[in-house]
Amino acid sequence: SQKIEQNSEALNIQEGKTATLTCNYTNYSPAYLQWYRQDPGRGPVFLLLIRENEKEKRKERLKVTFDTTLKQSLFHITASQPADSATYLCALDNDMRFGAGTRLTVKP
Amino acid sequence: EAQVTQNPRYLITVTGKKLTVTCSQNMNHEYMSWYRQDPGLGLRQIYYSMNVEVTDKGDVPEGYKVSRKEKRNFPLILESPSPNQTSLYFCASSWGPNQPQHFGDGTRLSIL
């Protein structure tokens, strides 16, 4: 069956460290993958899109990788800050299927 | 300011009482969709619309209706709500089905 799995429901890290979130998928063949941020009581906000022929994409402190062989995307936030605390969702372009999200907490 | 506006933001109602959640976008997007978000299940698509008068079912359409008479509006209708439709609902719009989505701030529905 088709599945999108994000590594864990919650991830806690210390301020200044790099947060790494994982999105794994099975029985999909996405041409591209998107990452969103969702704050409590708000709708998801688009962050980054990476295509299958791009190994890596960066935007400020954010970095996304996409490995179609492993069927995995990694989302990194470097020099993390408490303001980065939120839930992060990955989405595949196959009819915009979303993972359940990982709730990141950055402790000062 | 580019935005997707949903109303109401919160609603508590009873089983069987028809309700409509409105959604409006000001970006001239052709593609609009509705999602529900439940703990542990993520966002699941209910219905989507590629353009005016063109709508189609998503993954969980049972118990819902939509219409797209104008480009900017995409209301979600629950003709006879049931408790299993208690959820957080999001409307989204974009230039196409697999393009970055702009989401509204959600409507929390409680069906008693």
Backbone of each chain as ProteinMPNN parsed JSONL, in Angstrom:
{"seq_chain_A": "SQKIEQNSEALNIQEGKTATLTCNYTNYSPAYLQWYRQDPGRGPVFLLLIRENEKEKRKERLKVTFDTTLKQSLFHITASQPADSATYLCALDNDMRFGAGTRLTVKP", "coords_chain_A": {"N_chain_A": [[0.847, -1.193, 0.0], [0.292, 2.359, -0.381], [2.332, 4.682, 1.298], [3.237, 7.417, 3.411], [5.7, 8.372, 5.531], [6.697, 10.173, 8.344], [9.521, 10.755, 10.304], [9.28, 10.833, 13.154], [6.806, 11.474, 15.65], [7.364, 13.572, 17.314], [10.08, 15.79, 17.913], [12.726, 16.827, 19.855], [15.075, 19.348, 20.346], [18.14, 21.091, 21.176], [18.624, 24.602, 21.258], [20.457, 26.094, 18.616], [21.504, 23.754, 17.618], [21.435, 21.412, 14.821], [18.448, 20.528, 13.323], [17.039, 17.563, 12.078], [14.725, 16.263, 9.965], [12.752, 13.576, 8.768], [11.322, 12.194, 5.82], [9.784, 9.508, 4.554], [8.721, 7.414, 1.873], [6.538, 5.017, 0.329], [5.731, 3.034, -2.493], [5.125, 5.17, -4.138], [5.937, 7.431, -6.764], [7.162, 10.168, -6.823], [7.525, 13.21, -8.662], [8.285, 15.516, -7.589], [8.735, 16.981, -4.34], [7.386, 18.5, -1.45], [7.851, 20.733, 1.339], [6.26, 21.84, 4.304], [5.431, 24.218, 6.863], [3.676, 24.184, 9.917], [2.012, 26.04, 12.267], [0.525, 26.054, 15.573], [-2.992, 26.215, 15.423], [-3.011, 27.376, 12.938], [-2.943, 27.396, 9.312], [-1.027, 25.187, 7.137], [2.129, 26.354, 5.889], [3.85, 26.926, 2.934], [7.23, 25.929, 2.392], [9.539, 24.828, 0.951], [10.326, 23.385, -2.241], [11.408, 20.509, -3.882], [12.809, 18.967, -6.705], [12.852, 15.79, -8.466], [15.201, 15.522, -9.864], [16.935, 17.07, -8.521], [19.35, 17.091, -6.094], [19.661, 18.47, -3.767], [18.366, 21.29, -1.975], [18.428, 24.667, -0.956], [17.467, 27.167, 1.432], [18.048, 29.919, 3.032], [18.426, 29.084, 6.358], [17.494, 26.591, 5.929], [17.59, 23.301, 4.551], [16.972, 20.91, 2.087], [16.976, 17.543, 1.093], [16.703, 15.008, -1.458], [16.238, 11.773, -2.149], [15.687, 9.571, -4.502], [16.213, 6.924, -4.797], [16.448, 5.819, -2.261], [13.971, 6.538, -1.529], [13.328, 8.823, 0.011], [13.24, 11.922, 1.804], [15.149, 14.419, 3.361], [14.941, 16.954, 5.785], [16.511, 19.756, 6.885], [17.214, 21.981, 9.534], [19.412, 24.383, 10.221], [21.413, 25.797, 12.89], [19.32, 26.055, 14.827], [16.423, 27.693, 16.241], [14.318, 28.761, 18.979], [12.049, 29.868, 17.77], [11.716, 28.29, 15.574], [10.208, 26.203, 16.328], [7.586, 24.12, 15.604], [5.159, 22.267, 13.653], [6.201, 20.188, 11.055], [5.518, 19.36, 7.752], [5.667, 16.969, 5.141], [5.016, 16.682, 1.637], [3.943, 14.861, -1.161], [4.01, 15.052, -4.717], [2.155, 13.439, -5.887], [-0.917, 13.8, -6.37], [-0.856, 15.526, -4.209], [-0.208, 14.328, -1.585], [0.001, 14.219, 1.883], [2.312, 13.818, 4.614], [1.965, 12.833, 8.101], [3.276, 14.594, 9.707], [5.922, 16.108, 11.701], [6.442, 17.147, 14.948], [8.372, 19.681, 15.943], [10.368, 20.803, 18.593], [12.294, 23.357, 19.794], [14.508, 23.908, 22.24], [15.463, 26.542, 24.443]], "CA_chain_A": [[0.0, 0.0, 0.0], [1.046, 3.597, -0.433], [2.505, 5.272, 2.632], [4.206, 8.491, 3.632], [6.007, 8.326, 6.964], [7.648, 11.15, 8.841], [10.305, 9.929, 11.209], [8.718, 10.665, 14.49], [5.751, 12.431, 15.916], [7.934, 14.74, 17.978], [11.532, 15.862, 17.964], [13.169, 17.91, 20.729], [16.506, 19.612, 20.227], [18.631, 22.273, 21.862], [18.877, 25.763, 20.406], [21.777, 26.141, 18.011], [21.805, 22.49, 16.943], [20.742, 21.172, 13.543], [17.311, 19.6, 13.369], [16.902, 16.777, 10.849], [13.436, 15.593, 9.893], [12.769, 12.589, 7.686], [10.078, 11.838, 5.145], [9.946, 8.296, 3.751], [7.499, 7.058, 1.175], [6.551, 3.719, -0.349], [4.764, 2.857, -3.587], [4.893, 6.406, -4.853], [7.061, 7.871, -7.595], [6.943, 11.614, -6.985], [8.449, 14.004, -9.469], [8.848, 16.455, -6.636], [8.31, 16.853, -2.958], [7.301, 19.815, -0.821], [7.828, 20.795, 2.813], [5.44, 22.9, 4.855], [5.482, 24.444, 8.298], [2.359, 24.475, 10.476], [1.966, 26.501, 13.649], [-0.766, 25.728, 16.207], [-4.113, 27.081, 15.083], [-2.824, 28.009, 11.634], [-2.806, 26.488, 8.192], [0.351, 24.966, 6.71], [2.754, 27.372, 5.044], [4.854, 26.321, 2.053], [8.629, 26.315, 2.63], [10.489, 24.461, -0.101], [9.985, 22.337, -3.186], [12.603, 19.908, -4.488], [12.449, 18.085, -7.817], [13.532, 14.486, -8.413], [16.55, 15.617, -10.436], [17.726, 17.93, -7.643], [19.746, 16.326, -4.908], [19.64, 19.31, -2.58], [17.86, 22.643, -2.168], [18.643, 25.44, 0.271], [16.826, 28.481, 1.575], [18.503, 30.462, 4.309], [18.922, 28.025, 7.239], [16.815, 25.338, 5.578], [18.144, 22.492, 3.477], [16.195, 19.71, 1.8], [17.558, 16.586, 0.145], [15.696, 14.127, -2.046], [16.916, 10.58, -2.666], [14.612, 8.748, -5.088], [16.568, 5.509, -4.637], [16.048, 5.48, -0.893], [12.595, 7.019, -1.36], [13.432, 9.573, 1.25], [13.664, 13.313, 1.817], [15.578, 14.931, 4.663], [14.737, 18.39, 5.948], [17.435, 20.195, 7.926], [17.224, 23.376, 9.971], [20.678, 24.609, 10.912], [21.397, 26.869, 13.897], [17.895, 26.129, 15.156], [16.003, 28.709, 17.213], [12.989, 28.447, 19.526], [11.015, 30.283, 16.811], [11.537, 27.225, 14.572], [9.297, 25.201, 16.904], [6.355, 24.018, 14.798], [5.025, 20.964, 13.004], [6.668, 20.238, 9.67], [4.831, 18.358, 6.936], [6.128, 16.76, 3.77], [3.922, 16.385, 0.716], [4.372, 14.353, -2.463], [3.199, 15.652, -5.776], [1.118, 12.508, -6.327], [-2.176, 14.305, -5.822], [-0.578, 16.272, -2.982], [-0.373, 13.496, -0.393], [0.777, 14.755, 2.991], [2.628, 13.007, 5.779], [1.266, 13.254, 9.322], [4.013, 15.7, 10.296], [6.791, 15.957, 12.864], [6.39, 18.347, 15.789], [9.719, 20.05, 16.383], [10.488, 21.761, 19.692], [13.668, 23.807, 19.995], [14.572, 24.416, 23.619], [16.529, 27.549, 24.588]], "C_chain_A": [[0.88, 1.24, 0.0], [1.122, 4.229, 0.953], [3.493, 6.413, 2.569], [4.446, 8.528, 5.126], [7.025, 9.398, 7.311], [8.228, 10.605, 10.128], [9.723, 9.772, 12.599], [7.656, 11.73, 14.698], [6.318, 13.715, 16.497], [9.441, 14.633, 18.015], [11.904, 17.063, 18.827], [14.668, 18.112, 20.556], [16.845, 20.902, 20.96], [18.877, 23.389, 20.848], [20.304, 25.747, 19.885], [22.162, 24.865, 17.281], [21.074, 22.416, 15.605], [19.623, 20.15, 13.744], [17.233, 18.873, 12.03], [15.6, 15.992, 10.921], [13.422, 14.718, 8.65], [11.374, 12.369, 7.123], [10.377, 10.641, 4.252], [8.636, 7.955, 3.067], [7.66, 5.703, 0.491], [5.436, 3.677, -1.375], [4.276, 4.171, -4.176], [6.117, 6.656, -5.729], [6.916, 9.368, -7.839], [7.976, 12.246, -7.894], [9.035, 15.118, -8.618], [8.132, 16.355, -5.299], [8.355, 18.25, -2.331], [7.356, 19.684, 0.701], [7.061, 22.039, 3.247], [5.691, 23.014, 6.351], [4.066, 24.76, 8.771], [2.491, 24.853, 11.942], [0.601, 26.202, 14.238], [-1.841, 26.734, 15.822], [-3.99, 27.776, 13.739], [-2.77, 26.952, 10.541], [-1.345, 26.284, 7.833], [0.838, 26.082, 5.789], [3.872, 26.717, 4.243], [6.25, 26.855, 2.352], [9.507, 26.077, 1.406], [9.903, 23.367, -0.978], [11.278, 21.82, -3.783], [12.16, 18.912, -5.539], [13.298, 16.817, -7.774], [14.944, 14.559, -8.972], [17.453, 16.572, -9.647], [18.086, 17.134, -6.4], [19.541, 17.151, -3.638], [19.096, 20.684, -2.938], [18.037, 23.392, -0.857], [17.852, 26.739, 0.229], [17.168, 28.963, 2.969], [19.018, 29.321, 5.207], [18.295, 26.666, 6.949], [17.538, 24.625, 4.454], [17.298, 21.236, 3.325], [16.984, 18.844, 0.836], [16.473, 15.622, -0.294], [16.439, 12.954, -2.689], [15.841, 9.63, -3.181], [14.93, 7.258, -5.001], [16.153, 5.014, -3.262], [14.58, 5.799, -0.635], [12.484, 7.816, -0.059], [13.812, 11.034, 0.987], [14.065, 13.669, 3.238], [15.432, 16.437, 4.665], [15.582, 18.83, 7.134], [17.18, 21.667, 8.247], [18.518, 23.573, 10.753], [20.535, 25.785, 11.876], [19.971, 27.117, 14.378], [17.626, 27.129, 16.282], [14.643, 28.296, 17.783], [11.853, 28.812, 18.566], [10.803, 29.25, 15.696], [10.595, 26.133, 15.068], [7.963, 25.25, 16.165], [6.231, 22.562, 14.353], [5.404, 21.111, 11.54], [6.091, 19.045, 8.914], [5.549, 18.204, 5.607], [4.921, 16.392, 2.917], [4.503, 15.933, -0.612], [3.468, 14.905, -3.543], [2.176, 14.692, -6.356], [-0.207, 12.919, -5.697], [-2.005, 14.96, -4.458], [-0.904, 15.44, -1.75], [0.564, 14.003, 0.687], [1.123, 13.668, 4.003], [1.914, 13.578, 6.992], [2.004, 14.371, 10.05], [4.897, 15.293, 11.458], [6.744, 17.262, 13.64], [7.771, 18.594, 16.363], [9.635, 21.068, 17.517], [11.955, 22.076, 19.876], [13.732, 24.483, 21.359], [15.723, 25.414, 23.744], [17.615, 27.063, 25.541]], "O_chain_A": [[2.062, 1.178, 0.338], [0.131, 4.304, 1.68], [4.45, 6.395, 1.794], [3.508, 8.695, 5.906], [8.069, 9.521, 6.67], [7.502, 10.051, 10.954], [9.691, 8.669, 13.143], [7.623, 12.747, 14.006], [5.826, 14.808, 16.216], [10.007, 13.546, 18.131], [11.459, 18.181, 18.57], [15.439, 17.154, 20.613], [15.968, 21.691, 21.313], [19.29, 23.134, 19.717], [21.242, 25.427, 20.616], [23.044, 24.882, 16.422], [20.215, 23.242, 15.3], [19.84, 19.057, 14.266], [17.347, 19.494, 10.973], [15.398, 15.17, 11.815], [13.997, 15.065, 7.619], [10.383, 12.36, 7.853], [11.143, 10.756, 3.295], [7.561, 8.184, 3.623], [8.764, 5.3, 0.125], [4.347, 4.209, -1.16], [3.145, 4.266, -4.655], [7.202, 6.145, -5.454], [6.583, 9.786, -8.948], [9.147, 11.866, -7.894], [10.134, 15.605, -8.883], [7.078, 15.733, -5.166], [9.228, 19.062, -2.634], [6.963, 18.665, 1.27], [7.184, 23.116, 2.665], [6.101, 22.06, 7.013], [3.34, 25.508, 8.117], [3.012, 24.086, 12.752], [-0.382, 26.104, 13.503], [-1.63, 27.945, 15.886], [-4.778, 28.67, 13.429], [-2.577, 25.767, 10.812], [-0.503, 27.113, 8.18], [0.071, 26.667, 5.024], [4.733, 26.038, 4.802], [6.444, 28.056, 2.539], [10.137, 27.0, 0.889], [9.104, 22.543, -0.534], [12.151, 22.605, -4.151], [11.255, 18.111, -5.308], [14.34, 16.782, -7.119], [15.797, 13.753, -8.602], [18.584, 16.848, -10.048], [17.214, 16.572, -5.738], [19.279, 16.603, -2.568], [19.318, 21.19, -4.038], [17.828, 22.834, 0.221], [17.603, 27.321, -0.827], [16.635, 28.468, 3.962], [19.978, 28.65, 4.828], [18.552, 25.698, 7.665], [18.037, 25.254, 3.521], [16.952, 20.582, 4.31], [17.584, 19.341, -0.117], [15.466, 15.436, 0.388], [17.179, 13.133, -3.657], [15.164, 8.965, -2.397], [14.034, 6.422, -5.116], [15.582, 3.933, -3.119], [14.017, 5.37, 0.372], [11.676, 7.524, 0.823], [14.589, 11.34, 0.082], [13.405, 13.274, 4.199], [15.752, 17.112, 3.686], [15.401, 18.345, 8.25], [16.96, 22.485, 7.355], [18.695, 22.994, 11.825], [19.67, 26.646, 11.713], [19.479, 28.245, 14.342], [18.47, 27.374, 17.144], [13.9, 27.558, 17.135], [10.817, 28.148, 18.547], [9.821, 29.329, 14.958], [10.227, 25.237, 14.309], [7.302, 26.288, 16.111], [7.095, 21.735, 14.645], [4.976, 22.05, 10.869], [6.161, 17.899, 9.359], [5.989, 19.189, 5.014], [3.931, 15.858, 3.417], [5.439, 16.542, -1.13], [2.295, 15.189, -3.301], [1.4, 15.079, -7.23], [-0.569, 12.442, -4.622], [-2.926, 14.942, -3.642], [-1.776, 15.806, -0.962], [1.757, 14.196, 0.455], [0.354, 12.733, 4.227], [1.333, 14.661, 6.933], [1.429, 15.028, 10.917], [4.664, 14.277, 12.113], [6.97, 18.339, 13.089], [8.275, 17.811, 17.168], [8.924, 22.068, 17.417], [12.77, 21.178, 20.088], [13.086, 25.504, 21.591], [16.817, 25.181, 23.228], [18.588, 27.777, 25.783]]}, "seq_chain_B": "EAQVTQNPRYLITVTGKKLTVTCSQNMNHEYMSWYRQDPGLGLRQIYYSMNVEVTDKGDVPEGYKVSRKEKRNFPLILESPSPNQTSLYFCASSWGPNQPQHFGDGTRLSIL", "coords_chain_B": {"N_chain_B": [[-3.083, 41.805, 0.267], [-2.122, 38.455, -0.26], [-4.365, 35.867, 0.25], [-6.179, 33.114, 1.75], [-9.372, 32.719, 2.808], [-11.336, 31.429, 5.326], [-14.548, 30.645, 6.631], [-16.955, 29.584, 9.075], [-14.447, 30.039, 11.704], [-14.65, 28.44, 13.889], [-17.013, 25.971, 14.852], [-19.686, 24.558, 16.533], [-22.027, 22.092, 16.32], [-25.028, 20.122, 15.741], [-25.775, 16.668, 15.06], [-26.933, 16.003, 11.799], [-27.743, 18.582, 11.087], [-27.635, 20.712, 8.509], [-24.705, 22.266, 7.195], [-22.498, 24.864, 6.027], [-19.232, 25.568, 5.057], [-17.417, 28.314, 4.221], [-15.076, 29.325, 1.675], [-12.683, 31.466, 0.375], [-10.522, 32.879, -2.047], [-7.995, 35.261, -3.01], [-6.174, 35.267, -5.063], [-6.516, 34.632, -7.64], [-6.266, 31.979, -8.291], [-6.541, 28.883, -10.026], [-6.867, 26.319, -9.078], [-8.373, 24.718, -6.355], [-8.863, 23.289, -3.105], [-10.118, 21.087, -0.53], [-9.25, 19.955, 2.694], [-9.155, 17.632, 5.398], [-7.931, 17.456, 8.72], [-6.729, 15.203, 10.944], [-5.668, 13.918, 14.121], [-2.625, 12.15, 13.933], [-3.213, 11.234, 11.408], [-2.705, 13.066, 9.489], [-3.053, 15.442, 6.764], [-5.844, 14.993, 4.781], [-7.25, 14.794, 1.595], [-10.376, 16.058, 0.629], [-12.166, 17.061, -1.417], [-11.501, 18.458, -4.647], [-10.932, 21.156, -6.986], [-10.399, 21.911, -10.293], [-11.009, 24.074, -11.802], [-13.504, 26.619, -12.517], [-16.706, 25.24, -12.152], [-15.677, 22.683, -12.304], [-15.205, 19.944, -10.483], [-13.894, 17.413, -8.274], [-13.593, 14.21, -6.619], [-11.62, 13.682, -3.695], [-9.586, 11.872, -1.438], [-11.265, 11.28, 0.731], [-14.237, 11.703, 0.327], [-16.828, 11.091, 1.202], [-19.927, 12.056, 2.521], [-19.652, 14.74, 2.113], [-20.087, 17.729, 0.134], [-19.304, 19.883, -2.613], [-19.037, 23.025, -4.368], [-18.281, 24.987, -7.264], [-18.815, 27.768, -8.375], [-17.832, 30.233, -8.884], [-14.582, 31.561, -9.545], [-13.135, 32.407, -7.288], [-14.36, 31.318, -5.012], [-15.071, 28.455, -2.973], [-17.054, 26.601, -1.545], [-17.593, 24.293, 1.171], [-19.832, 21.757, 1.828], [-21.799, 20.208, 4.253], [-24.24, 18.072, 4.219], [-25.717, 16.435, 5.964], [-24.455, 16.363, 8.749], [-22.306, 14.227, 10.702], [-21.026, 12.772, 13.79], [-18.489, 11.652, 13.18], [-17.414, 13.399, 11.442], [-16.322, 15.397, 12.833], [-13.642, 17.496, 13.033], [-10.613, 19.178, 11.938], [-10.66, 21.488, 9.415], [-9.273, 22.443, 6.311], [-9.008, 24.807, 3.728], [-7.485, 25.215, 0.553], [-5.545, 26.861, -1.991], [-4.058, 27.073, -5.267], [-1.844, 27.387, -8.151], [-1.937, 25.054, -9.565], [-2.591, 21.456, -9.351], [-0.336, 20.211, -8.189], [1.248, 22.201, -7.318], [2.808, 24.581, -5.021], [0.801, 25.0, -2.191], [-1.549, 27.386, -0.944], [-2.807, 27.871, 2.17], [-5.847, 28.277, 4.076], [-6.67, 29.419, 7.442], [-8.017, 27.474, 8.754], [-10.895, 25.588, 9.902], [-12.493, 24.647, 12.717], [-14.522, 22.047, 13.334], [-17.094, 20.761, 15.327], [-19.157, 18.106, 15.758], [-21.953, 17.189, 17.379]], "CA_chain_B": [[-2.35, 40.639, 0.786], [-2.622, 37.181, -0.77], [-4.865, 35.045, 1.34], [-7.315, 32.204, 1.653], [-10.202, 33.037, 3.972], [-12.368, 30.428, 5.652], [-15.509, 30.987, 7.686], [-16.433, 30.155, 10.314], [-13.234, 29.429, 12.227], [-15.07, 27.41, 14.843], [-18.447, 25.711, 14.819], [-20.209, 23.394, 17.233], [-23.383, 21.883, 15.859], [-25.584, 18.806, 16.082], [-25.937, 15.704, 13.977], [-28.038, 16.172, 10.863], [-28.065, 19.982, 10.756], [-26.808, 21.092, 7.357], [-23.84, 23.421, 7.394], [-21.604, 25.23, 4.924], [-18.012, 26.294, 5.392], [-17.046, 29.07, 3.018], [-13.65, 29.503, 1.384], [-12.486, 32.444, -0.674], [-9.113, 33.235, -2.272], [-7.869, 36.494, -3.798], [-4.966, 35.15, -5.875], [-6.924, 34.215, -8.988], [-5.843, 30.594, -8.509], [-7.533, 28.018, -10.664], [-7.007, 25.083, -8.326], [-8.738, 24.845, -4.947], [-9.131, 21.982, -2.519], [-10.465, 20.974, 0.873], [-8.61, 18.886, 3.44], [-9.411, 17.512, 6.82], [-6.727, 17.064, 9.444], [-7.031, 14.465, 12.169], [-4.419, 13.512, 14.798], [-1.984, 10.916, 13.475], [-3.571, 10.887, 10.013], [-2.266, 14.109, 8.58], [-4.042, 16.106, 5.912], [-6.442, 14.133, 3.755], [-8.005, 15.621, 0.675], [-11.798, 15.714, 0.559], [-12.559, 17.386, -2.783], [-10.699, 19.49, -5.266], [-11.529, 21.771, -8.168], [-9.37, 22.389, -11.215], [-11.45, 25.37, -12.321], [-14.937, 26.856, -12.318], [-17.62, 24.168, -12.567], [-14.971, 21.405, -12.407], [-14.842, 19.445, -9.158], [-13.668, 15.965, -8.266], [-13.416, 13.647, -5.293], [-10.301, 13.363, -3.186], [-9.476, 10.568, -0.769], [-12.308, 11.046, 1.741], [-15.335, 12.583, -0.043], [-18.144, 10.666, 1.685], [-20.588, 12.949, 3.463], [-19.355, 16.135, 1.77], [-20.349, 18.239, -1.21], [-18.662, 21.166, -2.904], [-19.435, 23.652, -5.626], [-17.326, 26.01, -7.708], [-19.55, 28.608, -9.33], [-16.947, 31.363, -9.207], [-13.182, 31.166, -9.385], [-12.583, 32.701, -5.978], [-15.077, 30.68, -3.9], [-15.152, 26.995, -3.029], [-17.661, 26.207, -0.265], [-17.714, 22.886, 1.566], [-21.185, 21.565, 2.368], [-22.113, 18.961, 4.938], [-25.706, 18.038, 4.144], [-26.228, 15.815, 7.19], [-23.217, 16.087, 9.494], [-22.282, 13.176, 11.719], [-19.895, 12.984, 14.701], [-17.181, 11.285, 12.617], [-16.925, 14.522, 10.65], [-15.646, 16.32, 13.735], [-12.272, 17.56, 12.546], [-10.092, 20.484, 11.545], [-10.766, 21.547, 7.959], [-8.492, 23.481, 5.64], [-9.155, 25.096, 2.314], [-6.211, 25.619, -0.032], [-5.586, 27.204, -3.418], [-2.749, 27.119, -5.919], [-1.905, 27.488, -9.609], [-2.185, 23.746, -10.129], [-2.764, 20.437, -8.316], [0.903, 19.825, -7.523], [2.008, 23.415, -7.029], [2.717, 24.984, -3.612], [-0.553, 25.338, -1.79], [-1.806, 28.44, 0.045], [-3.872, 27.367, 3.032], [-6.544, 29.113, 5.04], [-6.286, 29.15, 8.825], [-8.706, 26.31, 9.285], [-12.204, 25.639, 10.546], [-12.634, 23.511, 13.638], [-15.925, 21.638, 13.423], [-17.471, 19.734, 16.302], [-20.514, 17.626, 15.483], [-22.371, 16.468, 18.598]], "C_chain_B": [[-2.994, 39.361, 0.256], [-3.13, 36.331, 0.381], [-6.008, 34.144, 0.921], [-8.103, 32.385, 2.947], [-11.296, 31.993, 4.146], [-13.281, 30.978, 6.748], [-16.548, 29.882, 7.828], [-15.11, 29.52, 10.713], [-13.555, 28.298, 13.194], [-16.574, 27.222, 14.717], [-18.742, 24.448, 15.608], [-21.659, 23.254, 16.809], [-23.829, 20.454, 16.187], [-25.73, 17.945, 14.836], [-27.148, 16.045, 13.115], [-28.361, 17.595, 10.455], [-27.098, 20.477, 9.676], [-25.944, 22.312, 7.663], [-22.949, 23.63, 6.175], [-20.412, 25.968, 5.49], [-17.561, 27.012, 4.127], [-15.531, 29.187, 2.9], [-13.534, 30.468, 0.217], [-11.009, 32.763, -0.797], [-9.038, 34.433, -3.218], [-6.652, 36.471, -4.712], [-5.256, 34.719, -7.311], [-6.457, 32.789, -9.318], [-6.951, 29.786, -9.156], [-7.842, 26.801, -9.8], [-7.329, 25.377, -6.865], [-9.065, 23.46, -4.408], [-9.507, 22.117, -1.051], [-9.767, 19.761, 1.467], [-9.237, 18.804, 4.831], [-8.145, 16.994, 7.5], [-7.12, 16.439, 10.771], [-5.728, 13.983, 12.787], [-3.901, 12.175, 14.276], [-2.26, 10.55, 12.032], [-3.123, 11.942, 9.022], [-3.41, 14.733, 7.808], [-4.547, 15.118, 4.875], [-7.371, 14.976, 2.89], [-9.446, 15.126, 0.549], [-12.298, 15.881, -0.879], [-11.566, 18.404, -3.323], [-11.412, 20.01, -6.507], [-10.412, 22.33, -9.034], [-9.726, 23.752, -11.795], [-12.945, 25.511, -12.067], [-15.742, 25.714, -12.919], [-16.935, 22.817, -12.766], [-14.543, 20.98, -11.012], [-14.663, 17.942, -9.22], [-13.371, 15.503, -6.849], [-11.937, 13.468, -4.959], [-10.319, 12.003, -2.524], [-10.642, 10.254, 0.156], [-13.536, 11.908, 1.451], [-16.688, 12.26, 0.593], [-18.691, 11.633, 2.733], [-20.373, 14.43, 3.181], [-19.811, 16.453, 0.35], [-19.593, 19.54, -1.366], [-19.307, 21.748, -4.149], [-18.39, 24.694, -5.991], [-18.004, 26.825, -8.814], [-18.728, 29.823, -9.743], [-15.518, 30.924, -8.903], [-12.705, 31.342, -7.951], [-13.194, 31.897, -4.836], [-15.211, 29.174, -4.079], [-15.736, 26.508, -1.709], [-17.709, 24.693, -0.071], [-19.041, 22.712, 2.294], [-21.275, 20.199, 3.034], [-23.636, 18.897, 5.05], [-26.319, 17.48, 5.429], [-25.028, 15.404, 8.04], [-23.379, 14.977, 10.526], [-21.04, 13.358, 12.588], [-18.534, 12.617, 14.11], [-16.648, 12.342, 11.653], [-16.38, 15.647, 11.543], [-14.165, 16.316, 13.384], [-11.863, 19.006, 12.346], [-10.017, 20.509, 10.025], [-9.956, 22.719, 7.408], [-8.882, 23.573, 4.172], [-7.793, 25.558, 1.798], [-6.421, 26.002, -1.486], [-4.17, 27.248, -3.961], [-2.951, 27.26, -7.422], [-2.165, 26.14, -10.259], [-2.179, 22.703, -9.045], [-1.487, 20.076, -7.571], [1.813, 21.009, -7.257], [1.913, 23.751, -5.548], [1.337, 25.511, -3.269], [-0.546, 26.512, -0.801], [-3.006, 27.985, 0.865], [-4.554, 28.483, 3.801], [-6.125, 28.726, 6.447], [-7.127, 28.078, 9.502], [-10.05, 26.614, 9.903], [-12.31, 24.412, 11.434], [-14.117, 23.217, 13.826], [-16.099, 20.569, 14.487], [-18.922, 19.385, 16.047], [-20.939, 16.747, 16.673], [-23.5, 15.486, 18.312]], "O_chain_B": [[-4.211, 39.187, 0.303], [-2.422, 36.101, 1.361], [-6.691, 34.36, -0.08], [-7.565, 32.223, 4.043], [-12.073, 31.719, 3.232], [-12.839, 31.678, 7.659], [-16.981, 29.304, 6.831], [-14.698, 28.537, 10.097], [-12.813, 27.321, 13.296], [-17.316, 28.18, 14.504], [-18.13, 23.403, 15.385], [-22.436, 24.202, 16.927], [-23.103, 19.689, 16.822], [-25.797, 18.444, 13.713], [-28.233, 16.334, 13.62], [-29.178, 17.801, 9.558], [-25.901, 20.634, 9.916], [-26.391, 23.263, 8.303], [-22.685, 22.707, 5.404], [-20.56, 26.882, 6.302], [-17.35, 26.386, 3.088], [-14.807, 29.152, 3.895], [-14.203, 30.309, -0.804], [-10.312, 32.904, 0.208], [-9.881, 34.607, -4.098], [-6.148, 37.525, -5.1], [-4.337, 34.475, -8.094], [-6.276, 32.443, -10.485], [-8.134, 29.977, -8.875], [-8.972, 26.311, -9.8], [-6.654, 26.177, -6.217], [-9.488, 22.573, -5.15], [-9.242, 23.139, -0.419], [-9.694, 18.697, 0.854], [-9.772, 19.782, 5.354], [-7.393, 16.202, 6.931], [-7.762, 17.072, 11.609], [-4.781, 13.67, 12.066], [-4.644, 11.198, 14.19], [-1.615, 9.656, 11.483], [-3.169, 11.708, 7.815], [-4.58, 14.572, 8.155], [-3.758, 14.482, 4.175], [-8.17, 15.764, 3.394], [-9.695, 13.932, 0.385], [-12.799, 14.929, -1.478], [-10.891, 19.109, -2.573], [-12.356, 19.401, -7.009], [-9.585, 23.118, -8.574], [-8.847, 24.496, -12.229], [-13.572, 24.632, -11.476], [-15.492, 25.279, -14.043], [-17.531, 21.901, -13.331], [-13.637, 21.57, -10.423], [-15.207, 17.275, -10.101], [-12.958, 16.286, -5.993], [-11.12, 13.147, -5.822], [-10.991, 11.085, -2.994], [-10.977, 9.086, 0.35], [-13.859, 12.778, 2.26], [-17.605, 13.079, 0.528], [-18.009, 11.981, 3.698], [-20.857, 15.281, 3.926], [-19.906, 15.576, -0.508], [-19.278, 20.216, -0.386], [-20.021, 21.064, -4.883], [-17.695, 25.218, -5.121], [-17.795, 26.598, -10.006], [-18.916, 30.369, -10.83], [-15.29, 30.021, -8.098], [-11.949, 30.511, -7.447], [-12.582, 31.807, -3.771], [-15.434, 28.682, -5.185], [-14.994, 26.048, -0.84], [-17.847, 23.928, -1.025], [-19.336, 23.426, 3.252], [-20.886, 19.179, 2.465], [-24.238, 19.585, 5.875], [-27.323, 17.997, 5.919], [-24.635, 14.238, 8.049], [-24.437, 14.814, 11.134], [-20.095, 14.027, 12.172], [-17.524, 13.206, 14.493], [-15.553, 12.195, 11.111], [-16.022, 16.718, 11.052], [-13.51, 15.275, 13.428], [-12.649, 19.931, 12.553], [-9.382, 19.648, 9.417], [-9.954, 23.82, 7.959], [-9.058, 22.569, 3.482], [-7.039, 26.212, 2.518], [-7.354, 25.53, -2.136], [-3.207, 27.434, -3.216], [-4.081, 27.253, -7.909], [-2.582, 26.097, -11.416], [-1.802, 23.005, -7.912], [-1.558, 19.668, -6.412], [3.006, 20.843, -7.0], [1.015, 23.25, -4.872], [0.783, 26.358, -3.97], [0.332, 26.621, 0.054], [-4.085, 27.744, 0.325], [-3.94, 29.495, 4.137], [-5.32, 27.812, 6.63], [-6.96, 27.809, 10.692], [-10.316, 27.725, 10.362], [-12.226, 23.279, 10.961], [-14.864, 24.015, 14.392], [-15.346, 19.597, 14.54], [-19.804, 20.241, 16.107], [-20.347, 15.697, 16.926], [-23.968, 14.801, 19.221]]}, "name": "protein", "num_of_chains": 2, "seq": "SQKIEQNSEALNIQEGKTATLTCNYTNYSPAYLQWYRQDPGRGPVFLLLIRENEKEKRKERLKVTFDTTLKQSLFHITASQPADSATYLCALDNDMRFGAGTRLTVKPEAQVTQNPRYLITVTGKKLTVTCSQNMNHEYMSWYRQDPGLGLRQIYYSMNVEVTDKGDVPEGYKVSRKEKRNFPLILESPSPNQTSLYFCASSWGPNQPQHFGDGTRLSIL"}
